[in-house]
Amino acid sequence: MKKKLKAVLRHPLISGSAIIFLGTNIGNVFNFFFSFFMLHNLTPVDFGILIGLLSIITLFAQVADSMTPFVVNYAAIYFSVGEVGKAKTLFLKVTKMSAFAGLSILVVFLVFSEQIGEFLKISDSAYIISAALCIFFGYLGTVNKAFLQAKLAFTFLAIIVCLGSFLKFSVGAFFVMYGFGVQGALYAFMIAFIIPYVLTFFPLKQLLLPSQRKEHIELRKMMQFGMGSVLVMLGVTLFVTTDILLVKHLFSPRLAGLYAGMTTVGKIIFYFSAPISSVMFPIIVQKYAKKENYHIDFLLSLGLVALPSVILTMIYFLFPELVIHFVMKRDEYLAAGPYLGLVGIFFTFYSLLFVLVNFFLSIQKTYIFAPVLLAALLQGLGIWFFHSSLFAVLWVSIITSGLLLATLLLYYLKINSQKRESVRFSF
């Protein structure tokens, strides 16, 4: 029994998830402190502005992060077979692409800052420019984190996550206390991107050594997989950004601030389970490349995400006012109580979707981008046409994400049964 227990605990998915889980949740403690501090020191209107800006930052950052499956997929293979030269070539090429994309977005935001501000009902264009700078610095760090994930450097990755969250909270609190308001919180985000990015070069120094020659890689062929993964992750990201941006545009500042507050509570479910997907992805990539069985790792990941998500959702349904008091500590947000259980359902579906899409990308099933993007489009259109209340917005998100979740689960059952049939036929 002890041997079996040790074997389970030493499983890369369990040990790696434990490290990332610990690091991420320590980071989430500081994320909670950040949100808690901003809730108490910014007015609901200013907090709504901040969350709207952070939604834009998150949207574009996740577009950059959508390249992560592509990078991890190939880098993990190169590292596993010792082809460091190819890993170096991939690193340099993707870094240049990411930097160019981030700079292009910065220029667009500088040119159209007034129009973006009008859409989000933000009068100060300086906020928009600061958000664009955050996006630029975020793009620079995406590639480095992906290579750390591919190297299975989970301990260092966890440290970086903790450091970034700590800097965001401590620097943000300092600036806001000294009167910088929303702008101070955005300054903190910039610093939280820049310093961890610089530090990530230390474990990746092998890729920068002059003695390590670059080797040719078929980047154009690889980008076919890359574009598919980008579209998939873009669709997934839209599920948790489109609603906030549309609510900010369609509802009053007070209701937009209320919605921002309750979705912040709902994201606790996702933050609690997201490390499992991050660890699962490179493990399944390597097993898929070696033609080893990876289904147990996937099902274990799905179970590890489902259990805490369902428990937290039940807590949201049963004790909404207690949760709001604990997280927000402001009476203005008590009106979010009736919505909190539905928010929990949506983020439970979203957390399970995140596992599924990472699984399919790890086995190079990139054509799932079609149903993912379609569901994200339906969510946006549904909110645009059916926004009589915040309940309507939440039900649109629940229905569209639930349909996508059911579709992907059925697809998994289909390909799994086809594989079993082919194995049985071969015998």
C-alpha positions, 0 to 999 in steps of 0.5 A: 500500500505504501509503495502504491501511495508513493508511486501515485505521489511521484506521478509527474501529474501529481508532483508537478501539479502539487508544485504549480498548485502551491506556487499558483495558489500562493500567487493567488493569495496575493492576487486576492490581496490585490483585488481585496485592496482595490475593492476597498480603496477604489470606488465601485466605478473605478474598480469597474474601470480597472477590471475592464482594463484588466479584461483587455490586458487579459484578452490580449495576454491570452492571445499571446498565451495561445501560442503556449501549446504550440511552443510547449508541444515542440519544445518539449519534444526537442528537450526530451530527445536532447535537440537543444539546437532546435529548441534554441532556434524555436526560442529565438524565432518565436521571441521575435514574433511575440515582440513584433506582435506586442509592439504592433498592439501597442501602436494600435492602442496609441493611435485609437486610444480615444475610440477604445476609451469611448467604447469602455466609457473611460474618459482618461486615455492614459489608462488605455495607453498604460494597459497597452504597455502592460500587454506589450511587456506581457507578450515578451514574457510569454515565450520564456514561460512556455519554454520553462513549462516545456522543460518541466521546470515547474518549481522555477515557474511556481516561483515566478508566478508567486513573485509576479503576484507579490509585486502586483499586490505590493507595488499596486497597494503602494501606488494606490495609497499614495493617490495614483488610483487606477493608474497606480494599479496599472503601473504595478502590472507593468512591474509584475510583468517586467521583473519576472521576465528578466529572471526567466532567462537564468534557467533558459541560459542554455538557449542563449549560449554562443556555443549552442548552434542553431539548427534548422526547423520547419517553422512554416509547417509547425505554424499550421499547428500553431495557428490552430492552437492560437484560434482554440485558446483565443476562443477559450479566452473570449469566454471570460473577457467578452462578457465583462467588456460587453457588460461594461459597455451595455450596463450602468457603471454600478452594475458593471462594477457589481458584475466585475466583483462577482466574476472576480469571486467566480475566478477563484474556481478557475485559479484553484484548478488551472495549474493541473492543466498546465502540468498535464499538457507537457506530460501528455505531449511527451507521452503522445510523441512516444506513443504511450498511454495518456488517457489515465493522465487526462481523466485524472486531470479532469477529476482533479479539476471537477471535484474542487470546482463543484465543491466551491460552486455548492458553497457559492449557492449555499453561502453567497453572503458569507463568501461576499463578506469574506472576499469583498468586505463591502456592503455594495457587493451584497447585491451580487449574492443571488448571482453567485451560484450561477457564476460558480456554474459558469466557471466550473464549466470553463475550468473543465473546458480548459482541461479539455482544450489543453488535452486536445491540443496536446494530441494535436487535434487543433481543428477543435477551434471551429466549435470553440470559436463558434461557442464564443461567438454565440456567447457574445451575440447572446449577451448583445441581444439578450441583456435584460439583466445580469441573470440573462448574461450569466445564463447565456454564458452557462448555456454556451459553455455547457454546450461546448463542454458536452460537444468536446466530451462527446468528441473525446468519447468518440476518438477514444472508442475509435482507438479501442476499436482499431486496437481490437481489430489489429488483434 
